[in-house]
């Protein structure tokens, strides 16, 4: 039995728009230990051919999560299995990125610890010019134990039936 209803595959979020700020790029690059001046110095970024400070490749993770309607996950006990990116137009400070998320896949596996449901969440980021900036795919693992704890905490509601929990 899937802990998340496979009928939710294909559901999309409403678009969410965020503006990329210079300070956010600098803080993220600093946290990564980056030293490339295109992440910190406007003149260096322009000299390299960018309109403004360039965002490091994994910067899209900072843009926030976009909830997929009907997909409710346990608030704790999830395992982040993998994160992959495909890149389009470079993201630079001042860009306005529109994010849309979708539940792309649901698989169920059985193991020593019980049933686990493996979700693939796809997020697309499109810039203000309509160009694709990135596609992100996150693999999230919902263990049977996490779903059971979430169900008990919400008075018996399961992980996918609108009970208390975190939306993704």
N, C-alpha and C positions, 0 to 999 in steps of 0.2 A: 504494500500500500504506500503510495506517495505521501509524504508529509506536506507537500505543496501540490495543489491541484494542477495537473498538466493542462487542463482546459484554459489556464491563464496564459499559456504560451501565445505570444503575438500581441498581448495587451501593451499599449503604449501610454506613456505619461503625457500630461499636458506639457507644452514647451515652457521652459524657464529660461529667462535671460539674465546674464551676469556680465558686468564690465570688468575687464582685466586691469588691475591697478599696478603701477610701478612698484609700490611698496611690497605688494604681495609677491611679485616676481623676485625682488631682491631678497626678501626673507626666505623664500623657498630655495633659491639658489644658494644662499648662505647656509641653510640647514643641510643641504646636500654636500657642502664643502666645495662648491664650485668656485673657480677663480677666473673664469673667462669673462673679460670685461663686457661682452655683449649682454650679460645678465645684470650688470650694475651701472654701466656708464652709457648715457644716452648718445654721446658723440661716437663712442666705439661701436654701438649698435648701428647707428646711421652709416658709419664708414664701412660696415660689413654688409650694407644693403638693406637693412631693416628699417621700418618706419619709426620704431621706438625700441625700448628694451625688449629683448627676445625672452620668451618664457622657456625654461628648461623642458626637455621632452616629457617628463612625467607630471608636469604642472597641472594637467587637466584633473588630477585627483583632488586638487584643492578647490575646484569650482563648485563642489557640493553634490549631494545626492539628489536625484529627482525621483520622487515616489511613483511607482507603477500602481495605478488603481487596482484594488483587490488583492494585491500581494502584501501580506502581513507576515513578517518574520518574527521569530522569538527575539526578545530584546537582549539576550545574552546566549553564549554558547555556540555561536556561529563560527565557522572556520572559513577564512579567506584563502581559497585554494590557489588562485592564480589571477594575474592581471596582465592583460596584453593590450598594446596600442597599435593602431595604424594611423599614420600622419598624413595630413594634407597640407593646407596653407599654414605657414608658421604662425603661432600665436604671439602677439606682441602687446605691450601695454597700450591701453586705449581701445583694444578690440572689444566688441560687444558680441558675446558668444551665446547662442541659443542652444540649450541642451534638451534632448529628448531621450528618454530611456525606454527600454522594452525588455520584457522577459523573453529571451530568445530560445531557451531550452530548459527542460526539466527531465532529469534522469534519476532513477532509483537504483541503489546498490545495497546489498546486504553484506555485512561483515561481522567480525567478532563482537563489535560493540552494538550490533543491531542494524536497523535500517537507517540509511542516510539518503537524503535527497540532494542532488547536485544541480544547482541552478546556474544558468549562464545569463547574466544581465549585460545588455548592450547599451551603451550611451554614445550618442552622436553629438558632436559640437560643430555648429555651423556659424561662421562669422557674419559680421554686418553686411558683407558683400554677397552673402549666399554661398560662399565657398566652404566646402568641408574642411574643418580644421583638424578633427581627429575622430576616430572611432575607438572606444574602449570596450573591452570585454572582461568582465569580472566573473570568476567562478566562485560561488558561495556554496558551502556545504552546511546543510541543516541536519544535525544528528537527531536520532530518535529521542535521546535524552533531553536535548535542548527543546524539542517540540513538546515533550511530556511536561517539562518544567514550566514552559510557557502556558500550556493548557491548564495546569494546576493553578498557576498564578492568576489566570483569567476566569476561574470558575468553570474549567472544563472545556473552554473554547480551544479549538485546534489551531495549528499554525497558519492555516489558510482560510479560516472562516470568519475573519473580521474580529477575532478576539484581540485582547491587548497585545501589543508587541510593536516592533519597529517596522515602519514602512520603508521600502526601498524603491 
